[in-house]
């Protein structure tokens, strides 16, 4: 429990977390970047950023499909 409390008090900003999650969606993170992120990112922010990133990805896919279907 103490480890979780310390992990949620990490100082990385939500913007830095969004950037890390964005690059992780593409699978192009270097191992050294991953290790740095694992040490400094707040796991709560990572969870929120992951859900937000997935929602944005789905919204973009739906928009693209609607545009393509509307043209035919």
PQR file of N, CA, C, O and H, with PARSE charges and radii, in Angstrom:
ATOM      1  N   UNK A   1       0.828  -1.192   0.000 -0.4000 1.5000
ATOM      2  CA  UNK A   1       0.000   0.000   0.000 -0.0000 2.0000
ATOM      3  C   UNK A   1       0.869   1.250   0.000  0.5500 1.7000
ATOM      4  O   UNK A   1       0.539   2.231  -0.667 -0.5500 1.4000
ATOM      5  N   UNK A   2       1.948   1.228   0.721 -0.4000 1.5000
ATOM      6  CA  UNK A   2       2.846   2.367   0.791 -0.0000 2.0000
ATOM      7  C   UNK A   2       3.477   2.649  -0.568  0.5500 1.7000
ATOM      8  O   UNK A   2       3.676   3.811  -0.922 -0.5500 1.4000
ATOM      9  H   UNK A   2       2.215   0.431   1.263  0.4000 1.0000
ATOM     10  N   UNK A   3       3.798   1.598  -1.345 -0.4000 1.5000
ATOM     11  CA  UNK A   3       4.366   1.776  -2.678 -0.0000 2.0000
ATOM     12  C   UNK A   3       3.381   2.463  -3.604  0.5500 1.7000
ATOM     13  O   UNK A   3       3.774   3.310  -4.406 -0.5500 1.4000
ATOM     14  H   UNK A   3       3.637   0.654  -1.058  0.4000 1.0000
ATOM     15  N   UNK A   4       2.108   2.112  -3.507 -0.4000 1.5000
ATOM     16  CA  UNK A   4       1.078   2.726  -4.333 -0.0000 2.0000
ATOM     17  C   UNK A   4       0.933   4.202  -3.997  0.5500 1.7000
ATOM     18  O   UNK A   4       0.775   5.036  -4.889 -0.5500 1.4000
ATOM     19  H   UNK A   4       1.789   1.424  -2.855  0.4000 1.0000
ATOM     20  N   UNK A   5       0.986   4.519  -2.730 -0.4000 1.5000
ATOM     21  CA  UNK A   5       0.869   5.909  -2.305 -0.0000 2.0000
ATOM     22  C   UNK A   5       2.041   6.734  -2.830  0.5500 1.7000
ATOM     23  O   UNK A   5       1.854   7.862  -3.286 -0.5500 1.4000
ATOM     24  H   UNK A   5       1.114   3.842  -2.005  0.4000 1.0000
ATOM     25  N   UNK A   6       3.246   6.173  -2.765 -0.4000 1.5000
ATOM     26  CA  UNK A   6       4.413   6.870  -3.305 -0.0000 2.0000
ATOM     27  C   UNK A   6       4.315   7.030  -4.812  0.5500 1.7000
ATOM     28  O   UNK A   6       4.694   8.067  -5.355 -0.5500 1.4000
ATOM     29  H   UNK A   6       3.397   5.256  -2.394  0.4000 1.0000
ATOM     30  N   UNK A   7       3.809   6.009  -5.490 -0.4000 1.5000
ATOM     31  CA  UNK A   7       3.700   6.060  -6.950 -0.0000 2.0000
ATOM     32  C   UNK A   7       2.728   7.144  -7.399  0.5500 1.7000
ATOM     33  O   UNK A   7       2.954   7.797  -8.417 -0.5500 1.4000
ATOM     34  H   UNK A   7       3.502   5.166  -5.049  0.4000 1.0000
ATOM     35  N   UNK A   8       1.645   7.339  -6.644 -0.4000 1.5000
ATOM     36  CA  UNK A   8       0.661   8.351  -7.036 -0.0000 2.0000
ATOM     37  C   UNK A   8       1.119   9.765  -6.713  0.5500 1.7000
ATOM     38  O   UNK A   8       0.453  10.727  -7.094 -0.5500 1.4000
ATOM     39  H   UNK A   8       1.461   6.808  -5.817  0.4000 1.0000
ATOM     40  N   UNK A   9       2.231   9.908  -6.025 -0.4000 1.5000
ATOM     41  CA  UNK A   9       2.759  11.229  -5.701 -0.0000 2.0000
ATOM     42  C   UNK A   9       3.915  11.632  -6.621  0.5500 1.7000
ATOM     43  O   UNK A   9       4.609  12.611  -6.346 -0.5500 1.4000
ATOM     44  H   UNK A   9       2.772   9.127  -5.716  0.4000 1.0000
ATOM     45  N   UNK A  10       4.123  10.894  -7.695 -0.4000 1.5000
ATOM     46  CA  UNK A  10       5.185  11.238  -8.644 -0.0000 2.0000
ATOM     47  C   UNK A  10       4.880  12.564  -9.304  0.5500 1.7000
ATOM     48  O   UNK A  10       3.719  12.958  -9.415 -0.5500 1.4000
ATOM     49  H   UNK A  10       3.559  10.099  -7.918  0.4000 1.0000
ATOM     50  N   UNK A  11       5.929  13.256  -9.745 -0.4000 1.5000
ATOM     51  CA  UNK A  11       5.814  14.648 -10.156 -0.0000 2.0000
ATOM     52  C   UNK A  11       5.570  14.893 -11.642  0.5500 1.7000
ATOM     53  O   UNK A  11       5.367  16.046 -12.023 -0.5500 1.4000
ATOM     54  H   UNK A  11       6.871  12.936  -9.654  0.4000 1.0000
ATOM     55  N   UNK A  12       5.577  13.893 -12.489 -0.4000 1.5000
ATOM     56  CA  UNK A  12       5.397  14.126 -13.916 -0.0000 2.0000
ATOM     57  C   UNK A  12       4.029  14.742 -14.178  0.5500 1.7000
ATOM     58  O   UNK A  12       3.035  14.365 -13.557 -0.5500 1.4000
ATOM     59  H   UNK A  12       5.742  12.956 -12.180  0.4000 1.0000
ATOM     60  N   UNK A  13       3.991  15.691 -15.101 -0.4000 1.5000
ATOM     61  CA  UNK A  13       2.740  16.373 -15.405 -0.0000 2.0000
ATOM     62  C   UNK A  13       1.810  15.484 -16.221  0.5500 1.7000
ATOM     63  O   UNK A  13       2.228  14.472 -16.783 -0.5500 1.4000
ATOM     64  H   UNK A  13       4.799  15.997 -15.606  0.4000 1.0000
ATOM     65  N   UNK A  14       0.549  15.881 -16.273 -0.4000 1.5000
ATOM     66  CA  UNK A  14      -0.419  15.133 -17.071 -0.0000 2.0000
ATOM     67  C   UNK A  14      -0.059  15.233 -18.553  0.5500 1.7000
ATOM     68  O   UNK A  14      -0.267  14.282 -19.307 -0.5500 1.4000
ATOM     69  H   UNK A  14       0.210  16.703 -15.816  0.4000 1.0000
ATOM     70  N   UNK A  15       0.481  16.384 -18.976 -0.4000 1.5000
ATOM     71  CA  UNK A  15       0.914  16.547 -20.367 -0.0000 2.0000
ATOM     72  C   UNK A  15       2.025  15.569 -20.728  0.5500 1.7000
ATOM     73  O   UNK A  15       2.002  14.973 -21.805 -0.5500 1.4000
ATOM     74  H   UNK A  15       0.649  17.157 -18.364  0.4000 1.0000
ATOM     75  N   UNK A  16       2.984  15.402 -19.848 -0.4000 1.5000
ATOM     76  CA  UNK A  16       4.066  14.443 -20.092 -0.0000 2.0000
ATOM     77  C   UNK A  16       3.520  13.026 -20.140  0.5500 1.7000
ATOM     78  O   UNK A  16       3.998  12.195 -20.913 -0.5500 1.4000
ATOM     79  H   UNK A  16       3.003  15.886 -18.973  0.4000 1.0000
ATOM     80  N   UNK A  17       2.521  12.754 -19.316 -0.4000 1.5000
ATOM     81  CA  UNK A  17       1.891  11.435 -19.325 -0.0000 2.0000
ATOM     82  C   UNK A  17       1.151  11.207 -20.636  0.5500 1.7000
ATOM     83  O   UNK A  17       1.241  10.123 -21.213 -0.5500 1.4000
ATOM     84  H   UNK A  17       2.132  13.429 -18.689  0.4000 1.0000
ATOM     85  N   UNK A  18       0.418  12.217 -21.118 -0.4000 1.5000
ATOM     86  CA  UNK A  18      -0.293  12.098 -22.396 -0.0000 2.0000
ATOM     87  C   UNK A  18       0.694  11.846 -23.537  0.5500 1.7000
ATOM     88  O   UNK A  18       0.423  11.042 -24.429 -0.5500 1.4000
ATOM     89  H   UNK A  18       0.345  13.097 -20.650  0.4000 1.0000
ATOM     90  N   UNK A  19       1.822  12.524 -23.506 -0.4000 1.5000
ATOM     91  CA  UNK A  19       2.841  12.331 -24.542 -0.0000 2.0000
ATOM     92  C   UNK A  19       3.363  10.888 -24.517  0.5500 1.7000
ATOM     93  O   UNK A  19       3.493  10.256 -25.565 -0.5500 1.4000
ATOM     94  H   UNK A  19       2.042  13.177 -22.781  0.4000 1.0000
ATOM     95  N   UNK A  20       3.655  10.383 -23.344 -0.4000 1.5000
ATOM     96  CA  UNK A  20       4.151   9.014 -23.219 -0.0000 2.0000
ATOM     97  C   UNK A  20       3.111   8.004 -23.698  0.5500 1.7000
ATOM     98  O   UNK A  20       3.447   7.043 -24.390 -0.5500 1.4000
ATOM     99  H   UNK A  20       3.549  10.897 -22.493  0.4000 1.0000
ATOM    100  N   UNK A  21       1.855   8.222 -23.331 -0.4000 1.5000
ATOM    101  CA  UNK A  21       0.794   7.314 -23.760 -0.0000 2.0000
ATOM    102  C   UNK A  21       0.588   7.411 -25.270  0.5500 1.7000
ATOM    103  O   UNK A  21       0.378   6.395 -25.932 -0.5500 1.4000
ATOM    104  H   UNK A  21       1.582   9.003 -22.769  0.4000 1.0000
ATOM    105  N   UNK A  22       0.645   8.621 -25.816 -0.4000 1.5000
ATOM    106  CA  UNK A  22       0.506   8.810 -27.266 -0.0000 2.0000
ATOM    107  C   UNK A  22       1.555   8.000 -28.024  0.5500 1.7000
ATOM    108  O   UNK A  22       1.225   7.279 -28.965 -0.5500 1.4000
ATOM    109  H   UNK A  22       0.815   9.446 -25.278  0.4000 1.0000
ATOM    110  N   UNK A  23       2.802   8.120 -27.620 -0.4000 1.5000
ATOM    111  CA  UNK A  23       3.857   7.374 -28.312 -0.0000 2.0000
ATOM    112  C   UNK A  23       3.725   5.872 -28.065  0.5500 1.7000
ATOM    113  O   UNK A  23       4.094   5.067 -28.920 -0.5500 1.4000
ATOM    114  H   UNK A  23       3.069   8.706 -26.855  0.4000 1.0000
ATOM    115  N   UNK A  24       3.207   5.499 -26.917 -0.4000 1.5000
ATOM    116  CA  UNK A  24       3.011   4.078 -26.623 -0.0000 2.0000
ATOM    117  C   UNK A  24       1.934   3.460 -27.510  0.5500 1.7000
ATOM    118  O   UNK A  24       2.008   2.276 -27.841 -0.5500 1.4000
ATOM    119  H   UNK A  24       2.907   6.153 -26.223  0.4000 1.0000
ATOM    120  N   UNK A  25       0.931   4.255 -27.899 -0.4000 1.5000
ATOM    121  CA  UNK A  25      -0.089   3.761 -28.812 -0.0000 2.0000
ATOM    122  C   UNK A  25       0.529   3.326 -30.131  0.5500 1.7000
ATOM    123  O   UNK A  25       0.048   2.388 -30.767 -0.5500 1.4000
ATOM    124  H   UNK A  25       0.871   5.217 -27.631  0.4000 1.0000
ATOM    125  N   UNK A  26       1.593   4.006 -30.543 -0.4000 1.5000
ATOM    126  CA  UNK A  26       2.262   3.666 -31.797 -0.0000 2.0000
ATOM    127  C   UNK A  26       3.334   2.596 -31.612  0.5500 1.7000
ATOM    128  O   UNK A  26       3.832   2.045 -32.593 -0.5500 1.4000
ATOM    129  H   UNK A  26       1.983   4.768 -30.026  0.4000 1.0000
ATOM    130  N   UNK A  27       3.683   2.307 -30.394 -0.4000 1.5000
ATOM    131  CA  UNK A  27       4.669   1.256 -30.127 -0.0000 2.0000
ATOM    132  C   UNK A  27       6.086   1.646 -30.472  0.5500 1.7000
ATOM    133  O   UNK A  27       6.901   0.787 -30.808 -0.5500 1.4000
ATOM    134  H   UNK A  27       3.278   2.755 -29.597  0.4000 1.0000
ATOM    135  N   UNK A  28       6.396   2.934 -30.395 -0.4000 1.5000
ATOM    136  CA  UNK A  28       7.728   3.389 -30.786 -0.0000 2.0000
ATOM    137  C   UNK A  28       8.542   3.934 -29.615  0.5500 1.7000
ATOM    138  O   UNK A  28       9.450   4.741 -29.817 -0.5500 1.4000
ATOM    139  H   UNK A  28       5.734   3.632 -30.122  0.4000 1.0000
ATOM    140  N   UNK A  29       8.231   3.506 -28.411 -0.4000 1.5000
ATOM    141  CA  UNK A  29       8.986   3.968 -27.245 -0.0000 2.0000
ATOM    142  C   UNK A  29      10.300   3.220 -27.134  0.5500 1.7000
ATOM    143  O   UNK A  29      10.353   2.000 -27.293 -0.5500 1.4000
ATOM    144  H   UNK A  29       7.494   2.850 -28.247  0.4000 1.0000
ATOM    145  N   UNK A  30      11.358   3.965 -26.859 -0.4000 1.5000
ATOM    146  CA  UNK A  30      12.651   3.325 -26.604 -0.0000 2.0000
ATOM    147  C   UNK A  30      12.632   2.745 -25.188  0.5500 1.7000
ATOM    148  O   UNK A  30      11.905   3.213 -24.312 -0.5500 1.4000
ATOM    149  H   UNK A  30      11.315   4.956 -26.730  0.4000 1.0000
ATOM    150  N   UNK A  31      13.440   1.732 -24.998 -0.4000 1.5000
ATOM    151  CA  UNK A  31      13.483   1.096 -23.680 -0.0000 2.0000
ATOM    152  C   UNK A  31      13.904   2.092 -22.602  0.5500 1.7000
ATOM    153  O   UNK A  31      13.362   2.080 -21.497 -0.5500 1.4000
ATOM    154  H   UNK A  31      14.031   1.352 -25.710  0.4000 1.0000
ATOM    155  N   UNK A  32      14.868   2.953 -22.921 -0.4000 1.5000
ATOM    156  CA  UNK A  32      15.319   3.939 -21.932 -0.0000 2.0000
ATOM    157  C   UNK A  32      14.205   4.920 -21.585  0.5500 1.7000
ATOM    158  O   UNK A  32      14.063   5.309 -20.426 -0.5500 1.4000
ATOM    159  H   UNK A  32      15.308   2.963 -23.819  0.4000 1.0000
ATOM    160  N   UNK A  33      13.397   5.331 -22.596 -0.4000 1.5000
ATOM    161  CA  UNK A  33      12.265   6.212 -22.327 -0.0000 2.0000
ATOM    162  C   UNK A  33      11.217   5.506 -21.471  0.5500 1.7000
ATOM    163  O   UNK A  33      10.643   6.103 -20.561 -0.5500 1.4000
ATOM    164  H   UNK A  33      13.512   5.014 -23.538  0.4000 1.0000
ATOM    165  N   UNK A  34      10.975   4.236 -21.768 -0.4000 1.5000
ATOM    166  CA  UNK A  34      10.010   3.454 -20.978 -0.0000 2.0000
ATOM    167  C   UNK A  34      10.447   3.380 -19.518  0.5500 1.7000
ATOM    168  O   UNK A  34       9.637   3.558 -18.608 -0.5500 1.4000
ATOM    169  H   UNK A  34      11.441   3.751 -22.507  0.4000 1.0000
ATOM    170  N   UNK A  35      11.726   3.118 -19.306 -0.4000 1.5000
ATOM    171  CA  UNK A  35      12.232   3.004 -17.930 -0.0000 2.0000
ATOM    172  C   UNK A  35      12.113   4.336 -17.191  0.5500 1.7000
ATOM    173  O   UNK A  35      11.767   4.361 -16.010 -0.5500 1.4000
ATOM    174  H   UNK A  35      12.384   2.973 -20.045  0.4000 1.0000
ATOM    175  N   UNK A  36      12.400   5.442 -17.881 -0.4000 1.5000
ATOM    176  CA  UNK A  36      12.245   6.755 -17.263 -0.0000 2.0000
ATOM    177  C   UNK A  36      10.776   7.014 -16.923  0.5500 1.7000
ATOM    178  O   UNK A  36      10.455   7.501 -15.839 -0.5500 1.4000
ATOM    179  H   UNK A  36      12.681   5.422 -18.841  0.4000 1.0000
ATOM    180  N   UNK A  37       9.894   6.682 -17.863 -0.4000 1.5000
ATOM    181  CA  UNK A  37       8.467   6.890 -17.627 -0.0000 2.0000
ATOM    182  C   UNK A  37       7.971   6.055 -16.460  0.5500 1.7000
ATOM    183  O   UNK A  37       7.196   6.537 -15.634 -0.5500 1.4000
ATOM    184  H   UNK A  37      10.155   6.286 -18.743  0.4000 1.0000
ATOM    185  N   UNK A  38       8.409   4.815 -16.385 -0.4000 1.5000
ATOM    186  CA  UNK A  38       7.978   3.937 -15.296 -0.0000 2.0000
ATOM    187  C   UNK A  38       8.414   4.487 -13.944  0.5500 1.7000
ATOM    188  O   UNK A  38       7.752   4.248 -12.934 -0.5500 1.4000
ATOM    189  H   UNK A  38       9.039   4.423 -17.056  0.4000 1.0000
ATOM    190  N   UNK A  39       9.502   5.211 -13.919 -0.4000 1.5000
ATOM    191  CA  UNK A  39      10.009   5.756 -12.661 -0.0000 2.0000
ATOM    192  C   UNK A  39       9.364   7.085 -12.277  0.5500 1.7000
ATOM    193  O   UNK A  39       9.312   7.420 -11.093 -0.5500 1.4000
ATOM    194  H   UNK A  39      10.039   5.405 -14.740  0.4000 1.0000
ATOM    195  N   UNK A  40       8.870   7.853 -13.258 -0.4000 1.5000
ATOM    196  CA  UNK A  40       8.401   9.195 -12.926 -0.0000 2.0000
ATOM    197  C   UNK A  40       6.924   9.464 -13.168  0.5500 1.7000
ATOM    198  O   UNK A  40       6.393  10.443 -12.645 -0.5500 1.4000
ATOM    199  H   UNK A  40       8.912   7.581 -14.219  0.4000 1.0000
ATOM    200  N   UNK A  41       6.237   8.618 -13.952 -0.4000 1.5000
ATOM    201  CA  UNK A  41       4.836   8.886 -14.252 -0.0000 2.0000
ATOM    202  C   UNK A  41       3.912   8.399 -13.141  0.5500 1.7000
ATOM    203  O   UNK A  41       4.134   7.352 -12.534 -0.5500 1.4000
ATOM    204  H   UNK A  41       6.668   7.823 -14.378  0.4000 1.0000
ATOM    205  N   UNK A  42       2.889   9.174 -12.898 -0.4000 1.5000
ATOM    206  CA  UNK A  42       1.871   8.835 -11.910 -0.0000 2.0000
ATOM    207  C   UNK A  42       0.937   7.798 -12.538  0.5500 1.7000
ATOM    208  O   UNK A  42       0.352   8.071 -13.586 -0.5500 1.4000
ATOM    209  H   UNK A  42       2.708  10.024 -13.392  0.4000 1.0000
ATOM    210  N   UNK A  43       0.779   6.618 -11.929 -0.4000 1.5000
ATOM    211  CA  UNK A  43      -0.053   5.578 -12.532 -0.0000 2.0000
ATOM    212  C   UNK A  43      -1.515   5.985 -12.712  0.5500 1.7000
ATOM    213  O   UNK A  43      -2.176   5.496 -13.628 -0.5500 1.4000
ATOM    214  H   UNK A  43       1.255   6.397 -11.078  0.4000 1.0000
ATOM    215  N   UNK A  44      -2.026   6.859 -11.868 -0.4000 1.5000
ATOM    216  CA  UNK A  44      -3.401   7.339 -12.026 -0.0000 2.0000
ATOM    217  C   UNK A  44      -3.503   8.161 -13.307  0.5500 1.7000
ATOM    218  O   UNK A  44      -4.464   8.018 -14.063 -0.5500 1.4000
ATOM    219  H   UNK A  44      -1.489   7.256 -11.124  0.4000 1.0000
ATOM    220  N   UNK A  45      -2.516   9.020 -13.554 -0.4000 1.5000
ATOM    221  CA  UNK A  45      -2.478   9.806 -14.789 -0.0000 2.0000
ATOM    222  C   UNK A  45      -2.358   8.894 -16.007  0.5500 1.7000
ATOM    223  O   UNK A  45      -2.974   9.158 -17.039 -0.5500 1.4000
ATOM    224  H   UNK A  45      -1.735   9.136 -12.940  0.4000 1.0000
ATOM    225  N   UNK A  46      -1.575   7.829 -15.897 -0.4000 1.5000
ATOM    226  CA  UNK A  46      -1.412   6.900 -17.017 -0.0000 2.0000
ATOM    227  C   UNK A  46      -2.747   6.239 -17.340  0.5500 1.7000
ATOM    228  O   UNK A  46      -3.097   6.102 -18.512 -0.5500 1.4000
ATOM    229  H   UNK A  46      -1.075   7.614 -15.059  0.4000 1.0000
ATOM    230  N   UNK A  47      -3.480   5.838 -16.342 -0.4000 1.5000
ATOM    231  CA  UNK A  47      -4.789   5.221 -16.546 -0.0000 2.0000
ATOM    232  C   UNK A  47      -5.748   6.196 -17.219  0.5500 1.7000
ATOM    233  O   UNK A  47      -6.416   5.840 -18.190 -0.5500 1.4000
ATOM    234  H   UNK A  47      -3.196   5.949 -15.390  0.4000 1.0000
ATOM    235  N   UNK A  48      -5.818   7.408 -16.714 -0.4000 1.5000
ATOM    236  CA  UNK A  48      -6.705   8.427 -17.288 -0.0000 2.0000
ATOM    237  C   UNK A  48      -6.282   8.755 -18.715  0.5500 1.7000
ATOM    238  O   UNK A  48      -7.127   8.862 -19.604 -0.5500 1.4000
ATOM    239  H   UNK A  48      -5.275   7.697 -15.925  0.4000 1.0000
ATOM    240  N   UNK A  49      -4.985   8.915 -18.939 -0.4000 1.5000
ATOM    241  CA  UNK A  49      -4.487   9.237 -20.276 -0.0000 2.0000
ATOM    242  C   UNK A  49      -4.755   8.094 -21.248  0.5500 1.7000
ATOM    243  O   UNK A  49      -5.065   8.342 -22.414 -0.5500 1.4000
ATOM    244  H   UNK A  49      -4.299   8.829 -18.217  0.4000 1.0000
ATOM    245  N   UNK A  50      -4.643   6.862 -20.798 -0.4000 1.5000
ATOM    246  CA  UNK A  50      -4.919   5.718 -21.653 -0.0000 2.0000
ATOM    247  C   UNK A  50      -6.377   5.654 -22.075  0.5500 1.7000
ATOM    248  O   UNK A  50      -6.678   5.405 -23.242 -0.5500 1.4000
ATOM    249  H   UNK A  50      -4.392   6.661 -19.851  0.4000 1.0000
ATOM    250  N   UNK A  51      -7.273   5.875 -21.140 -0.4000 1.5000
ATOM    251  CA  UNK A  51      -8.708   5.877 -21.451 -0.0000 2.0000
ATOM    252  C   UNK A  51      -9.039   7.042 -22.384  0.5500 1.7000
ATOM    253  O   UNK A  51      -9.785   6.877 -23.349 -0.5500 1.4000
ATOM    254  H   UNK A  51      -7.028   6.078 -20.191  0.4000 1.0000
ATOM    255  N   UNK A  52      -8.488   8.208 -22.095 -0.4000 1.5000
ATOM    256  CA  UNK A  52      -8.708   9.381 -22.939 -0.0000 2.0000
ATOM    257  C   UNK A  52      -8.148   9.155 -24.348  0.5500 1.7000
ATOM    258  O   UNK A  52      -8.801   9.477 -25.340 -0.5500 1.4000
ATOM    259  H   UNK A  52      -7.882   8.343 -21.311  0.4000 1.0000
ATOM    260  N   UNK A  53      -6.943   8.605 -24.426 -0.4000 1.5000
ATOM    261  CA  UNK A  53      -6.340   8.312 -25.725 -0.0000 2.0000
ATOM    262  C   UNK A  53      -7.152   7.313 -26.529  0.5500 1.7000
ATOM    263  O   UNK A  53      -7.316   7.475 -27.738 -0.5500 1.4000
ATOM    264  H   UNK A  53      -6.412   8.343 -23.620  0.4000 1.0000
ATOM    265  N   UNK A  54      -7.658   6.289 -25.872 -0.4000 1.5000
ATOM    266  CA  UNK A  54      -8.491   5.297 -26.552 -0.0000 2.0000
ATOM    267  C   UNK A  54      -9.793   5.929 -27.044  0.5500 1.7000
ATOM    268  O   UNK A  54     -10.247   5.627 -28.148 -0.5500 1.4000
ATOM    269  H   UNK A  54      -7.525   6.158 -24.889  0.4000 1.0000
ATOM    270  N   UNK A  55     -10.387   6.791 -26.246 -0.4000 1.5000
ATOM    271  CA  UNK A  55     -11.625   7.466 -26.655 -0.0000 2.0000
ATOM    272  C   UNK A  55     -11.381   8.371 -27.865  0.5500 1.7000
ATOM    273  O   UNK A  55     -12.196   8.414 -28.787 -0.5500 1.4000
ATOM    274  H   UNK A  55     -10.018   7.036 -25.350  0.4000 1.0000
ATOM    275  N   UNK A  56     -10.272   9.084 -27.859 -0.4000 1.5000
ATOM    276  CA  UNK A  56      -9.935   9.945 -29.006 -0.0000 2.0000
ATOM    277  C   UNK A  56      -9.691   9.092 -30.242  0.5500 1.7000
ATOM    278  O   UNK A  56     -10.145   9.441 -31.331 -0.5500 1.4000
ATOM    279  H   UNK A  56      -9.610   9.050 -27.110  0.4000 1.0000
ATOM    280  N   UNK A  57      -8.988   7.993 -30.090 -0.4000 1.5000
ATOM    281  CA  UNK A  57      -8.708   7.090 -31.212 -0.0000 2.0000
ATOM    282  C   UNK A  57     -10.011   6.555 -31.808  0.5500 1.7000
ATOM    283  O   UNK A  57     -10.179   6.543 -33.028 -0.5500 1.4000
ATOM    284  H   UNK A  57      -8.619   7.710 -29.204  0.4000 1.0000
ATOM    285  N   UNK A  58     -10.923   6.119 -30.957 -0.4000 1.5000
ATOM    286  CA  UNK A  58     -12.207   5.593 -31.425 -0.0000 2.0000
ATOM    287  C   UNK A  58     -13.016   6.688 -32.115  0.5500 1.7000
ATOM    288  O   UNK A  58     -13.631   6.441 -33.152 -0.5500 1.4000
ATOM    289  H   UNK A  58     -10.786   6.130 -29.966  0.4000 1.0000
ATOM    290  N   UNK A  59     -13.021   7.893 -31.550 -0.4000 1.5000
ATOM    291  CA  UNK A  59     -13.757   9.007 -32.156 -0.0000 2.0000
ATOM    292  C   UNK A  59     -13.205   9.341 -33.543  0.5500 1.7000
ATOM    293  O   UNK A  59     -13.970   9.618 -34.466 -0.5500 1.4000
ATOM    294  H   UNK A  59     -12.521   8.094 -30.707  0.4000 1.0000
ATOM    295  N   UNK A  60     -11.886   9.315 -33.687 -0.4000 1.5000
ATOM    296  CA  UNK A  60     -11.268   9.583 -34.989 -0.0000 2.0000
ATOM    297  C   UNK A  60     -11.652   8.495 -35.984  0.5500 1.7000
ATOM    298  O   UNK A  60     -11.983   8.802 -37.130 -0.5500 1.4000
ATOM    299  H   UNK A  60     -11.264   9.090 -32.936  0.4000 1.0000
ATOM    300  N   UNK A  61     -11.613   7.238 -35.574 -0.4000 1.5000
ATOM    301  CA  UNK A  61     -12.006   6.143 -36.468 -0.0000 2.0000
ATOM    302  C   UNK A  61     -13.469   6.264 -36.898  0.5500 1.7000
ATOM    303  O   UNK A  61     -13.787   6.074 -38.072 -0.5500 1.4000
ATOM    304  H   UNK A  61     -11.344   6.988 -34.643  0.4000 1.0000
ATOM    305  N   UNK A  62     -14.341   6.573 -35.974 -0.4000 1.5000
ATOM    306  CA  UNK A  62     -15.759   6.732 -36.303 -0.0000 2.0000
ATOM    307  C   UNK A  62     -15.951   7.885 -37.283  0.5500 1.7000
ATOM    308  O   UNK A  62     -16.725   7.767 -38.233 -0.5500 1.4000
ATOM    309  H   UNK A  62     -14.082   6.727 -35.020  0.4000 1.0000
ATOM    310  N   UNK A  63     -15.263   8.984 -37.064 -0.4000 1.5000
ATOM    311  CA  UNK A  63     -15.357  10.135 -37.962 -0.0000 2.0000
ATOM    312  C   UNK A  63     -14.879   9.776 -39.365  0.5500 1.7000
ATOM    313  O   UNK A  63     -15.517  10.145 -40.351 -0.5500 1.4000
ATOM    314  H   UNK A  63     -14.635   9.080 -36.292  0.4000 1.0000
ATOM    315  N   UNK A  64     -13.772   9.068 -39.459 -0.4000 1.5000
ATOM    316  CA  UNK A  64     -13.254   8.661 -40.763 -0.0000 2.0000
ATOM    317  C   UNK A  64     -14.250   7.749 -41.480  0.5500 1.7000
ATOM    318  O   UNK A  64     -14.506   7.921 -42.671 -0.5500 1.4000
ATOM    319  H   UNK A  64     -13.253   8.769 -38.658  0.4000 1.0000
ATOM    320  N   UNK A  65     -14.804   6.792 -40.763 -0.4000 1.5000
ATOM    321  CA  UNK A  65     -15.781   5.882 -41.363 -0.0000 2.0000
ATOM    322  C   UNK A  65     -17.012   6.648 -41.839  0.5500 1.7000
ATOM    323  O   UNK A  65     -17.506   6.398 -42.938 -0.5500 1.4000
ATOM    324  H   UNK A  65     -14.596   6.652 -39.795  0.4000 1.0000
ATOM    325  N   UNK A  66     -17.514   7.576 -41.028 -0.4000 1.5000
ATOM    326  CA  UNK A  66     -18.679   8.366 -41.430 -0.0000 2.0000
ATOM    327  C   UNK A  66     -18.390   9.189 -42.674  0.5500 1.7000
ATOM    328  O   UNK A  66     -19.244   9.301 -43.553 -0.5500 1.4000
ATOM    329  H   UNK A  66     -17.113   7.780 -40.135  0.4000 1.0000
ATOM    330  N   UNK A  67     -17.196   9.765 -42.759 -0.4000 1.5000
ATOM    331  CA  UNK A  67     -16.829  10.561 -43.935 -0.0000 2.0000
ATOM    332  C   UNK A  67     -16.745   9.678 -45.187  0.5500 1.7000
ATOM    333  O   UNK A  67     -17.213  10.071 -46.256 -0.5500 1.4000
ATOM    334  H   UNK A  67     -16.502   9.673 -42.045  0.4000 1.0000
ATOM    335  N   UNK A  68     -16.168   8.526 -45.060 -0.4000 1.5000
ATOM    336  CA  UNK A  68     -16.028   7.616 -46.202 -0.0000 2.0000
ATOM    337  C   UNK A  68     -17.394   7.103 -46.650  0.5500 1.7000
ATOM    338  O   UNK A  68     -17.674   7.058 -47.848 -0.5500 1.4000
ATOM    339  H   UNK A  68     -15.788   8.206 -44.192  0.4000 1.0000
ATOM    340  N   UNK A  69     -18.241   6.719 -45.707 -0.4000 1.5000
ATOM    341  CA  UNK A  69     -19.554   6.190 -46.040 -0.0000 2.0000
ATOM    342  C   UNK A  69     -20.441   7.295 -46.648  0.5500 1.7000
ATOM    343  O   UNK A  69     -21.237   7.021 -47.546 -0.5500 1.4000
ATOM    344  H   UNK A  69     -18.014   6.756 -44.734  0.4000 1.0000
ATOM    345  N   UNK A  70     -20.310   8.516 -46.172 -0.4000 1.5000
ATOM    346  CA  UNK A  70     -21.121   9.622 -46.678 -0.0000 2.0000
ATOM    347  C   UNK A  70     -20.771   9.966 -48.125  0.5500 1.7000
ATOM    348  O   UNK A  70     -21.618  10.498 -48.842 -0.5500 1.4000
ATOM    349  H   UNK A  70     -19.663   8.739 -45.443  0.4000 1.0000
ATOM    350  N   UNK A  71     -19.563   9.682 -48.570 -0.4000 1.5000
ATOM    351  CA  UNK A  71     -19.137  10.004 -49.923 -0.0000 2.0000
ATOM    352  C   UNK A  71     -19.653   8.992 -50.928  0.5500 1.7000
ATOM    353  O   UNK A  71     -19.628   9.260 -52.129 -0.5500 1.4000
ATOM    354  H   UNK A  71     -18.875   9.249 -47.987  0.4000 1.0000
ATOM    355  N   UNK A  72     -20.116   7.847 -50.479 -0.4000 1.5000
ATOM    356  CA  UNK A  72     -20.578   6.823 -51.427 -0.0000 2.0000
ATOM    357  C   UNK A  72     -22.041   6.769 -51.420  0.5500 1.7000
ATOM    358  O   UNK A  72     -22.632   5.972 -52.148 -0.5500 1.4000
ATOM    359  H   UNK A  72     -20.136   7.629 -49.504  0.4000 1.0000
TER
END
